[in-house]
Amino acid sequence: MPYGTGMYTTPDDRPIYRLLTGKDDRAFCERVSEALMQGWRLYGSPTITWDEEGGCMKAAQAVVWHEADVVK
């Protein structure tokens, strides 16, 4: 069943859980901020790790759709 036709309707028919990842920079923070403005909420703490090959920090933040009833 497509995500938008079920119990919850999310932007762009996305799953109710998303893991945002990327280089730990302003663009990543803006992506997380945009998700929050669209109605997503943070799920757990962010994670960062050093990307040896890319020579930079990489970040990840899980978000869930605000209507979703999820258990941590």
PDB file of N, CA, C and O in Angstrom:
ATOM      1  N   MET A   1       0.854  -1.177   0.000  1.00  0.00           N
ATOM      2  CA  MET A   1       0.000   0.000   0.000  1.00  0.00           C
ATOM      3  C   MET A   1       0.897   1.237   0.000  1.00  0.00           C
ATOM      4  O   MET A   1       1.796   1.329   0.836  1.00  0.00           O
ATOM      5  N   PRO A   2       0.685   2.182  -0.902  1.00  0.00           N
ATOM      6  CA  PRO A   2       1.480   3.406  -0.906  1.00  0.00           C
ATOM      7  C   PRO A   2       1.320   4.152   0.410  1.00  0.00           C
ATOM      8  O   PRO A   2       0.276   4.064   1.056  1.00  0.00           O
ATOM      9  N   TYR A   3       2.349   4.882   0.804  1.00  0.00           N
ATOM     10  CA  TYR A   3       2.344   5.557   2.101  1.00  0.00           C
ATOM     11  C   TYR A   3       1.235   6.581   2.222  1.00  0.00           C
ATOM     12  O   TYR A   3       0.625   6.689   3.286  1.00  0.00           O
ATOM     13  N   GLY A   4       0.954   7.331   1.181  1.00  0.00           N
ATOM     14  CA  GLY A   4      -0.038   8.387   1.239  1.00  0.00           C
ATOM     15  C   GLY A   4      -1.472   7.901   1.340  1.00  0.00           C
ATOM     16  O   GLY A   4      -2.359   8.684   1.679  1.00  0.00           O
ATOM     17  N   THR A   5      -1.724   6.629   1.055  1.00  0.00           N
ATOM     18  CA  THR A   5      -3.096   6.129   1.092  1.00  0.00           C
ATOM     19  C   THR A   5      -3.415   5.428   2.400  1.00  0.00           C
ATOM     20  O   THR A   5      -4.540   4.965   2.586  1.00  0.00           O
ATOM     21  N   GLY A   6      -2.487   5.341   3.282  1.00  0.00           N
ATOM     22  CA  GLY A   6      -2.705   4.661   4.549  1.00  0.00           C
ATOM     23  C   GLY A   6      -3.189   5.609   5.623  1.00  0.00           C
ATOM     24  O   GLY A   6      -3.890   6.582   5.344  1.00  0.00           O
ATOM     25  N   MET A   7      -2.814   5.322   6.834  1.00  0.00           N
ATOM     26  CA  MET A   7      -3.249   6.073   7.985  1.00  0.00           C
ATOM     27  C   MET A   7      -2.687   7.495   8.010  1.00  0.00           C
ATOM     28  O   MET A   7      -3.343   8.404   8.518  1.00  0.00           O
ATOM     29  N   TYR A   8      -1.515   7.695   7.484  1.00  0.00           N
ATOM     30  CA  TYR A   8      -0.838   8.981   7.544  1.00  0.00           C
ATOM     31  C   TYR A   8      -0.524   9.464   6.129  1.00  0.00           C
ATOM     32  O   TYR A   8      -0.166   8.675   5.254  1.00  0.00           O
ATOM     33  N   THR A   9      -0.663  10.752   5.925  1.00  0.00           N
ATOM     34  CA  THR A   9      -0.303  11.336   4.642  1.00  0.00           C
ATOM     35  C   THR A   9       0.910  12.220   4.858  1.00  0.00           C
ATOM     36  O   THR A   9       0.852  13.194   5.609  1.00  0.00           O
ATOM     37  N   THR A  10       1.996  11.885   4.206  1.00  0.00           N
ATOM     38  CA  THR A  10       3.243  12.626   4.352  1.00  0.00           C
ATOM     39  C   THR A  10       3.553  13.381   3.061  1.00  0.00           C
ATOM     40  O   THR A  10       3.056  13.021   1.994  1.00  0.00           O
ATOM     41  N   PRO A  11       4.377  14.432   3.158  1.00  0.00           N
ATOM     42  CA  PRO A  11       4.757  15.152   1.946  1.00  0.00           C
ATOM     43  C   PRO A  11       5.447  14.222   0.947  1.00  0.00           C
ATOM     44  O   PRO A  11       6.260  13.383   1.333  1.00  0.00           O
ATOM     45  N   ASP A  12       5.126  14.372  -0.306  1.00  0.00           N
ATOM     46  CA  ASP A  12       5.756  13.609  -1.385  1.00  0.00           C
ATOM     47  C   ASP A  12       5.602  12.103  -1.213  1.00  0.00           C
ATOM     48  O   ASP A  12       6.413  11.335  -1.731  1.00  0.00           O
ATOM     49  N   ASP A  13       4.559  11.669  -0.482  1.00  0.00           N
ATOM     50  CA  ASP A  13       4.276  10.247  -0.309  1.00  0.00           C
ATOM     51  C   ASP A  13       5.473   9.483   0.271  1.00  0.00           C
ATOM     52  O   ASP A  13       5.769   8.366  -0.156  1.00  0.00           O
ATOM     53  N   ARG A  14       6.147  10.086   1.232  1.00  0.00           N
ATOM     54  CA  ARG A  14       7.324   9.465   1.862  1.00  0.00           C
ATOM     55  C   ARG A  14       6.903   8.505   2.973  1.00  0.00           C
ATOM     56  O   ARG A  14       5.782   8.585   3.477  1.00  0.00           O
ATOM     57  N   PRO A  15       7.801   7.601   3.353  1.00  0.00           N
ATOM     58  CA  PRO A  15       7.527   6.756   4.527  1.00  0.00           C
ATOM     59  C   PRO A  15       7.417   7.634   5.781  1.00  0.00           C
ATOM     60  O   PRO A  15       7.895   8.768   5.774  1.00  0.00           O
ATOM     61  N   ILE A  16       6.803   7.135   6.842  1.00  0.00           N
ATOM     62  CA  ILE A  16       6.664   7.941   8.055  1.00  0.00           C
ATOM     63  C   ILE A  16       7.979   8.070   8.816  1.00  0.00           C
ATOM     64  O   ILE A  16       8.086   8.906   9.713  1.00  0.00           O
ATOM     65  N   TYR A  17       8.978   7.264   8.478  1.00  0.00           N
ATOM     66  CA  TYR A  17      10.304   7.335   9.097  1.00  0.00           C
ATOM     67  C   TYR A  17      11.312   7.673   8.009  1.00  0.00           C
ATOM     68  O   TYR A  17      11.297   7.080   6.931  1.00  0.00           O
ATOM     69  N   ARG A  18      12.187   8.628   8.298  1.00  0.00           N
ATOM     70  CA  ARG A  18      13.258   8.995   7.360  1.00  0.00           C
ATOM     71  C   ARG A  18      14.555   9.147   8.132  1.00  0.00           C
ATOM     72  O   ARG A  18      14.551   9.591   9.280  1.00  0.00           O
ATOM     73  N   LEU A  19      15.656   8.782   7.510  1.00  0.00           N
ATOM     74  CA  LEU A  19      16.973   9.014   8.079  1.00  0.00           C
ATOM     75  C   LEU A  19      17.685   9.988   7.149  1.00  0.00           C
ATOM     76  O   LEU A  19      18.066   9.639   6.032  1.00  0.00           O
ATOM     77  N   LEU A  20      17.855  11.210   7.632  1.00  0.00           N
ATOM     78  CA  LEU A  20      18.539  12.231   6.854  1.00  0.00           C
ATOM     79  C   LEU A  20      20.033  12.093   7.109  1.00  0.00           C
ATOM     80  O   LEU A  20      20.460  12.010   8.260  1.00  0.00           O
ATOM     81  N   THR A  21      20.819  12.068   6.059  1.00  0.00           N
ATOM     82  CA  THR A  21      22.265  11.906   6.192  1.00  0.00           C
ATOM     83  C   THR A  21      22.974  12.890   5.276  1.00  0.00           C
ATOM     84  O   THR A  21      22.405  13.374   4.298  1.00  0.00           O
ATOM     85  N   GLY A  22      24.222  13.175   5.609  1.00  0.00           N
ATOM     86  CA  GLY A  22      25.024  14.035   4.748  1.00  0.00           C
ATOM     87  C   GLY A  22      26.209  14.606   5.481  1.00  0.00           C
ATOM     88  O   GLY A  22      26.422  14.345   6.665  1.00  0.00           O
ATOM     89  N   LYS A  23      26.974  15.387   4.757  1.00  0.00           N
ATOM     90  CA  LYS A  23      28.117  16.093   5.335  1.00  0.00           C
ATOM     91  C   LYS A  23      27.595  17.015   6.438  1.00  0.00           C
ATOM     92  O   LYS A  23      26.581  17.691   6.264  1.00  0.00           O
ATOM     93  N   ASP A  24      28.295  17.035   7.571  1.00  0.00           N
ATOM     94  CA  ASP A  24      27.869  17.855   8.705  1.00  0.00           C
ATOM     95  C   ASP A  24      28.195  19.320   8.405  1.00  0.00           C
ATOM     96  O   ASP A  24      29.245  19.830   8.797  1.00  0.00           O
ATOM     97  N   ASP A  25      27.280  19.979   7.705  1.00  0.00           N
ATOM     98  CA  ASP A  25      27.483  21.376   7.330  1.00  0.00           C
ATOM     99  C   ASP A  25      26.148  22.110   7.355  1.00  0.00           C
ATOM    100  O   ASP A  25      25.126  21.550   7.752  1.00  0.00           O
ATOM    101  N   ARG A  26      26.169  23.340   6.938  1.00  0.00           N
ATOM    102  CA  ARG A  26      24.960  24.157   6.944  1.00  0.00           C
ATOM    103  C   ARG A  26      23.850  23.525   6.099  1.00  0.00           C
ATOM    104  O   ARG A  26      22.682  23.548   6.489  1.00  0.00           O
ATOM    105  N   ALA A  27      24.209  22.966   4.954  1.00  0.00           N
ATOM    106  CA  ALA A  27      23.204  22.362   4.070  1.00  0.00           C
ATOM    107  C   ALA A  27      22.473  21.221   4.778  1.00  0.00           C
ATOM    108  O   ALA A  27      21.258  21.081   4.637  1.00  0.00           O
ATOM    109  N   PHE A  28      23.208  20.406   5.539  1.00  0.00           N
ATOM    110  CA  PHE A  28      22.564  19.313   6.280  1.00  0.00           C
ATOM    111  C   PHE A  28      21.610  19.887   7.327  1.00  0.00           C
ATOM    112  O   PHE A  28      20.479  19.419   7.460  1.00  0.00           O
ATOM    113  N   CYS A  29      22.059  20.889   8.062  1.00  0.00           N
ATOM    114  CA  CYS A  29      21.206  21.511   9.084  1.00  0.00           C
ATOM    115  C   CYS A  29      19.964  22.124   8.453  1.00  0.00           C
ATOM    116  O   CYS A  29      18.882  22.068   9.038  1.00  0.00           O
ATOM    117  N   GLU A  30      20.105  22.703   7.277  1.00  0.00           N
ATOM    118  CA  GLU A  30      18.949  23.270   6.580  1.00  0.00           C
ATOM    119  C   GLU A  30      17.969  22.178   6.151  1.00  0.00           C
ATOM    120  O   GLU A  30      16.758  22.394   6.192  1.00  0.00           O
ATOM    121  N   ARG A  31      18.474  21.004   5.740  1.00  0.00           N
ATOM    122  CA  ARG A  31      17.597  19.885   5.380  1.00  0.00           C
ATOM    123  C   ARG A  31      16.793  19.416   6.581  1.00  0.00           C
ATOM    124  O   ARG A  31      15.597  19.147   6.468  1.00  0.00           O
ATOM    125  N   VAL A  32      17.455  19.317   7.741  1.00  0.00           N
ATOM    126  CA  VAL A  32      16.743  18.909   8.957  1.00  0.00           C
ATOM    127  C   VAL A  32      15.725  19.979   9.331  1.00  0.00           C
ATOM    128  O   VAL A  32      14.586  19.657   9.672  1.00  0.00           O
ATOM    129  N   SER A  33      16.120  21.240   9.271  1.00  0.00           N
ATOM    130  CA  SER A  33      15.203  22.343   9.597  1.00  0.00           C
ATOM    131  C   SER A  33      14.003  22.349   8.661  1.00  0.00           C
ATOM    132  O   SER A  33      12.876  22.566   9.106  1.00  0.00           O
ATOM    133  N   GLU A  34      14.225  22.116   7.381  1.00  0.00           N
ATOM    134  CA  GLU A  34      13.133  22.068   6.413  1.00  0.00           C
ATOM    135  C   GLU A  34      12.158  20.934   6.752  1.00  0.00           C
ATOM    136  O   GLU A  34      10.942  21.112   6.681  1.00  0.00           O
ATOM    137  N   ALA A  35      12.697  19.783   7.116  1.00  0.00           N
ATOM    138  CA  ALA A  35      11.842  18.656   7.495  1.00  0.00           C
ATOM    139  C   ALA A  35      10.986  19.027   8.709  1.00  0.00           C
ATOM    140  O   ALA A  35       9.801  18.696   8.752  1.00  0.00           O
ATOM    141  N   LEU A  36      11.568  19.701   9.680  1.00  0.00           N
ATOM    142  CA  LEU A  36      10.818  20.109  10.870  1.00  0.00           C
ATOM    143  C   LEU A  36       9.713  21.099  10.504  1.00  0.00           C
ATOM    144  O   LEU A  36       8.608  21.021  11.041  1.00  0.00           O
ATOM    145  N   MET A  37      10.001  22.021   9.601  1.00  0.00           N
ATOM    146  CA  MET A  37       8.995  22.998   9.175  1.00  0.00           C
ATOM    147  C   MET A  37       7.859  22.326   8.401  1.00  0.00           C
ATOM    148  O   MET A  37       6.733  22.822   8.410  1.00  0.00           O
ATOM    149  N   GLN A  38       8.142  21.206   7.731  1.00  0.00           N
ATOM    150  CA  GLN A  38       7.123  20.481   6.970  1.00  0.00           C
ATOM    151  C   GLN A  38       6.226  19.635   7.868  1.00  0.00           C
ATOM    152  O   GLN A  38       5.175  19.166   7.432  1.00  0.00           O
ATOM    153  N   GLY A  39       6.633  19.440   9.115  1.00  0.00           N
ATOM    154  CA  GLY A  39       5.805  18.656  10.031  1.00  0.00           C
ATOM    155  C   GLY A  39       6.461  17.393  10.564  1.00  0.00           C
ATOM    156  O   GLY A  39       5.843  16.660  11.337  1.00  0.00           O
ATOM    157  N   TRP A  40       7.702  17.122  10.168  1.00  0.00           N
ATOM    158  CA  TRP A  40       8.421  15.977  10.709  1.00  0.00           C
ATOM    159  C   TRP A  40       8.905  16.343  12.104  1.00  0.00           C
ATOM    160  O   TRP A  40       9.047  17.525  12.416  1.00  0.00           O
ATOM    161  N   ARG A  41       9.161  15.342  12.951  1.00  0.00           N
ATOM    162  CA  ARG A  41       9.736  15.601  14.273  1.00  0.00           C
ATOM    163  C   ARG A  41      10.966  14.731  14.459  1.00  0.00           C
ATOM    164  O   ARG A  41      11.086  13.650  13.883  1.00  0.00           O
ATOM    165  N   LEU A  42      11.877  15.238  15.281  1.00  0.00           N
ATOM    166  CA  LEU A  42      13.116  14.500  15.529  1.00  0.00           C
ATOM    167  C   LEU A  42      12.798  13.176  16.203  1.00  0.00           C
ATOM    168  O   LEU A  42      11.883  13.083  17.022  1.00  0.00           O
ATOM    169  N   TYR A  43      13.562  12.159  15.849  1.00  0.00           N
ATOM    170  CA  TYR A  43      13.396  10.839  16.442  1.00  0.00           C
ATOM    171  C   TYR A  43      14.775  10.394  16.903  1.00  0.00           C
ATOM    172  O   TYR A  43      15.595   9.953  16.097  1.00  0.00           O
ATOM    173  N   GLY A  44      15.025  10.509  18.190  1.00  0.00           N
ATOM    174  CA  GLY A  44      16.332  10.148  18.723  1.00  0.00           C
ATOM    175  C   GLY A  44      17.353  11.259  18.533  1.00  0.00           C
ATOM    176  O   GLY A  44      17.042  12.349  18.052  1.00  0.00           O
ATOM    177  N   SER A  45      18.554  10.952  18.917  1.00  0.00           N
ATOM    178  CA  SER A  45      19.652  11.913  18.850  1.00  0.00           C
ATOM    179  C   SER A  45      20.376  11.827  17.513  1.00  0.00           C
ATOM    180  O   SER A  45      20.379  10.778  16.870  1.00  0.00           O
ATOM    181  N   PRO A  46      20.991  12.935  17.095  1.00  0.00           N
ATOM    182  CA  PRO A  46      21.791  12.874  15.875  1.00  0.00           C
ATOM    183  C   PRO A  46      23.058  12.059  16.112  1.00  0.00           C
ATOM    184  O   PRO A  46      23.497  11.871  17.247  1.00  0.00           O
ATOM    185  N   THR A  47      23.623  11.587  15.025  1.00  0.00           N
ATOM    186  CA  THR A  47      24.867  10.827  15.072  1.00  0.00           C
ATOM    187  C   THR A  47      25.851  11.463  14.101  1.00  0.00           C
ATOM    188  O   THR A  47      25.472  11.889  13.011  1.00  0.00           O
ATOM    189  N   ILE A  48      27.116  11.524  14.502  1.00  0.00           N
ATOM    190  CA  ILE A  48      28.141  12.002  13.576  1.00  0.00           C
ATOM    191  C   ILE A  48      29.306  11.024  13.585  1.00  0.00           C
ATOM    192  O   ILE A  48      29.560  10.339  14.576  1.00  0.00           O
ATOM    193  N   THR A  49      29.996  10.975  12.474  1.00  0.00           N
ATOM    194  CA  THR A  49      31.167  10.109  12.355  1.00  0.00           C
ATOM    195  C   THR A  49      32.125  10.734  11.366  1.00  0.00           C
ATOM    196  O   THR A  49      31.714  11.485  10.481  1.00  0.00           O
ATOM    197  N   TRP A  50      33.379  10.431  11.510  1.00  0.00           N
ATOM    198  CA  TRP A  50      34.404  10.941  10.614  1.00  0.00           C
ATOM    199  C   TRP A  50      34.448  10.072   9.361  1.00  0.00           C
ATOM    200  O   TRP A  50      34.562   8.850   9.454  1.00  0.00           O
ATOM    201  N   ASP A  51      34.357  10.699   8.195  1.00  0.00           N
ATOM    202  CA  ASP A  51      34.457  10.017   6.908  1.00  0.00           C
ATOM    203  C   ASP A  51      35.908  10.130   6.452  1.00  0.00           C
ATOM    204  O   ASP A  51      36.328  11.162   5.928  1.00  0.00           O
ATOM    205  N   GLU A  52      36.650   9.078   6.654  1.00  0.00           N
ATOM    206  CA  GLU A  52      38.084   9.072   6.336  1.00  0.00           C
ATOM    207  C   GLU A  52      38.314   9.361   4.852  1.00  0.00           C
ATOM    208  O   GLU A  52      39.181  10.159   4.497  1.00  0.00           O
ATOM    209  N   GLU A  53      37.549   8.721   4.004  1.00  0.00           N
ATOM    210  CA  GLU A  53      37.722   8.887   2.564  1.00  0.00           C
ATOM    211  C   GLU A  53      37.385  10.316   2.114  1.00  0.00           C
ATOM    212  O   GLU A  53      38.099  10.900   1.299  1.00  0.00           O
ATOM    213  N   GLY A  54      36.296  10.869   2.651  1.00  0.00           N
ATOM    214  CA  GLY A  54      35.876  12.217   2.271  1.00  0.00           C
ATOM    215  C   GLY A  54      36.569  13.314   3.054  1.00  0.00           C
ATOM    216  O   GLY A  54      36.520  14.483   2.671  1.00  0.00           O
ATOM    217  N   GLY A  55      37.222  12.938   4.163  1.00  0.00           N
ATOM    218  CA  GLY A  55      37.930  13.924   4.977  1.00  0.00           C
ATOM    219  C   GLY A  55      37.006  14.925   5.650  1.00  0.00           C
ATOM    220  O   GLY A  55      37.348  16.101   5.778  1.00  0.00           O
ATOM    221  N   CYS A  56      35.821  14.457   6.087  1.00  0.00           N
ATOM    222  CA  CYS A  56      34.875  15.365   6.732  1.00  0.00           C
ATOM    223  C   CYS A  56      33.990  14.581   7.694  1.00  0.00           C
ATOM    224  O   CYS A  56      33.958  13.351   7.687  1.00  0.00           O
ATOM    225  N   MET A  57      33.278  15.334   8.517  1.00  0.00           N
ATOM    226  CA  MET A  57      32.309  14.719   9.409  1.00  0.00           C
ATOM    227  C   MET A  57      31.025  14.465   8.630  1.00  0.00           C
ATOM    228  O   MET A  57      30.615  15.290   7.813  1.00  0.00           O
ATOM    229  N   LYS A  58      30.387  13.318   8.886  1.00  0.00           N
ATOM    230  CA  LYS A  58      29.096  12.977   8.305  1.00  0.00           C
ATOM    231  C   LYS A  58      28.088  12.902   9.446  1.00  0.00           C
ATOM    232  O   LYS A  58      28.409  12.445  10.543  1.00  0.00           O
ATOM    233  N   ALA A  59      26.876  13.354   9.179  1.00  0.00           N
ATOM    234  CA  ALA A  59      25.837  13.397  10.205  1.00  0.00           C
ATOM    235  C   ALA A  59      24.612  12.609   9.753  1.00  0.00           C
ATOM    236  O   ALA A  59      24.370  12.425   8.560  1.00  0.00           O
ATOM    237  N   ALA A  60      23.857  12.155  10.732  1.00  0.00           N
ATOM    238  CA  ALA A  60      22.593  11.469  10.471  1.00  0.00           C
ATOM    239  C   ALA A  60      21.594  11.882  11.546  1.00  0.00           C
ATOM    240  O   ALA A  60      21.935  11.986  12.724  1.00  0.00           O
ATOM    241  N   GLN A  61      20.360  12.112  11.119  1.00  0.00           N
ATOM    242  CA  GLN A  61      19.280  12.435  12.049  1.00  0.00           C
ATOM    243  C   GLN A  61      18.010  11.757  11.567  1.00  0.00           C
ATOM    244  O   GLN A  61      17.583  11.950  10.429  1.00  0.00           O
ATOM    245  N   ALA A  62      17.416  10.968  12.437  1.00  0.00           N
ATOM    246  CA  ALA A  62      16.148  10.331  12.105  1.00  0.00           C
ATOM    247  C   ALA A  62      15.012  11.298  12.397  1.00  0.00           C
ATOM    248  O   ALA A  62      15.050  12.053  13.369  1.00  0.00           O
ATOM    249  N   VAL A  63      13.990  11.262  11.529  1.00  0.00           N
ATOM    250  CA  VAL A  63      12.777  12.038  11.737  1.00  0.00           C
ATOM    251  C   VAL A  63      11.577  11.138  11.452  1.00  0.00           C
ATOM    252  O   VAL A  63      11.658  10.209  10.648  1.00  0.00           O
ATOM    253  N   VAL A  64      10.467  11.428  12.122  1.00  0.00           N
ATOM    254  CA  VAL A  64       9.224  10.709  11.887  1.00  0.00           C
ATOM    255  C   VAL A  64       8.119  11.720  11.614  1.00  0.00           C
ATOM    256  O   VAL A  64       8.177  12.864  12.064  1.00  0.00           O
ATOM    257  N   TRP A  65       7.120  11.281  10.875  1.00  0.00           N
ATOM    258  CA  TRP A  65       5.996  12.155  10.563  1.00  0.00           C
ATOM    259  C   TRP A  65       5.249  12.469  11.852  1.00  0.00           C
ATOM    260  O   TRP A  65       5.013  11.578  12.668  1.00  0.00           O
ATOM    261  N   HIS A  66       4.878  13.723  12.038  1.00  0.00           N
ATOM    262  CA  HIS A  66       4.310  14.210  13.309  1.00  0.00           C
ATOM    263  C   HIS A  66       3.086  13.434  13.761  1.00  0.00           C
ATOM    264  O   HIS A  66       2.832  13.350  14.963  1.00  0.00           O
ATOM    265  N   GLU A  67       2.315  12.861  12.839  1.00  0.00           N
ATOM    266  CA  GLU A  67       1.108  12.123  13.218  1.00  0.00           C
ATOM    267  C   GLU A  67       1.393  10.672  13.589  1.00  0.00           C
ATOM    268  O   GLU A  67       0.546  10.005  14.183  1.00  0.00           O
ATOM    269  N   ALA A  68       2.563  10.189  13.246  1.00  0.00           N
ATOM    270  CA  ALA A  68       2.868   8.773  13.437  1.00  0.00           C
ATOM    271  C   ALA A  68       2.993   8.440  14.930  1.00  0.00           C
ATOM    272  O   ALA A  68       3.592   9.191  15.699  1.00  0.00           O
ATOM    273  N   ASP A  69       2.429   7.330  15.310  1.00  0.00           N
ATOM    274  CA  ASP A  69       2.517   6.835  16.690  1.00  0.00           C
ATOM    275  C   ASP A  69       3.656   5.829  16.741  1.00  0.00           C
ATOM    276  O   ASP A  69       3.457   4.643  16.477  1.00  0.00           O
ATOM    277  N   VAL A  70       4.853   6.305  17.082  1.00  0.00           N
ATOM    278  CA  VAL A  70       6.017   5.435  17.091  1.00  0.00           C
ATOM    279  C   VAL A  70       6.560   5.291  18.506  1.00  0.00           C
ATOM    280  O   VAL A  70       6.407   6.185  19.339  1.00  0.00           O
ATOM    281  N   VAL A  71       7.189   4.168  18.762  1.00  0.00           N
ATOM    282  CA  VAL A  71       7.766   3.894  20.072  1.00  0.00           C
ATOM    283  C   VAL A  71       9.275   3.919  19.936  1.00  0.00           C
ATOM    284  O   VAL A  71       9.835   3.323  19.016  1.00  0.00           O
ATOM    285  N   LYS A  72       9.931   4.611  20.856  1.00  0.00           N
ATOM    286  CA  LYS A  72      11.404   4.646  20.852  1.00  0.00           C
ATOM    287  C   LYS A  72      11.949   3.490  21.641  1.00  0.00           C
ATOM    288  O   LYS A  72      13.165   3.341  21.758  1.00  0.00           O
TER     289      LYS A  72
END
